């Protein structure tokens, strides 16, 4: 496996959102800008980009999914000036979920839903090395509330060279939900840090395809392996997308996935795209046959 990349689903605001996010982080740029023609959503635009040196992907693919706080992005800020600058930009036309102030767990922290609906948790980290500037956070709610620890341990079994690195539980009377157990945990998945918590407020949030995680695989064998380990909802399987046993969405794709839409003649790209749209799990050999125009 090459890496894990968060993927953001927009109706048609991907470029506007990406430009905002790039303005807030150093070492940020667009890596690839691709238009896929003839999808069920019409012409879909894919942006591969990086923020603070970390890879992300975004797509304009219609108003089918919307962001909610079940997945947010935690940002470690080195200075108060940096944090307040980000807070000002993200709260403009946005919605404050937790006010920017001092908390027991942070000298300065705030949770905001930006103008596009994407959630950010900003925290001042005084001293120490910031190893991963932006850490996705999974909020386990409703029927999966109380399963944050179980899920992270499951992910360490799925991905090699992974471990649960931090776990903190709610104290007595700290949670309104009787199901919530973990107030914060971190896992390192093959070098990528992911965090999680059980929802103490019993809020009505669920994971959706609005935010998924791309698993960039080195060939068909890895695609088969991660598909078999992670896919738990057969009706959600489509074009490399799956949902796991906790409802979180993943995309099991080849590491050079974007090349499908740019390498070859327009006719080859059209054939490959149409072949891909008919698949559940991606079949790399079948995609190559489609590129070459070889009948099934």
PEFENJO-V956988 format. One record per run of one state. SS is the DSSP state (~ for helix, > for strand, _ for the rest). FROM is the first residue (numbers start at 0). TO is the last residue. Records with the same first field share a line. If there is no record, write none. Layout:
BEGIN
SS: FROM-TO, FROM-TO
END
This chain:
BEGIN
_: 0-1, 10-12, 24-27, 39-40, 51-52, 60-69, 77-78, 91-93, 103-104, 113-117, 124-132, 140-140, 144-146, 158-160, 169-180, 189-190, 198-209, 217-218, 230-232, 236-236, 238-239, 243-247, 254-255, 261-264, 277-282, 292-295
>: 2-9, 28-38, 41-50, 53-59, 70-76, 94-102, 105-112, 118-123, 133-139, 161-168, 181-188, 191-197, 210-216, 237-237, 240-242, 248-253
~: 13-23, 79-90, 141-143, 147-157, 219-229, 233-235, 256-260, 265-276, 283-291
END
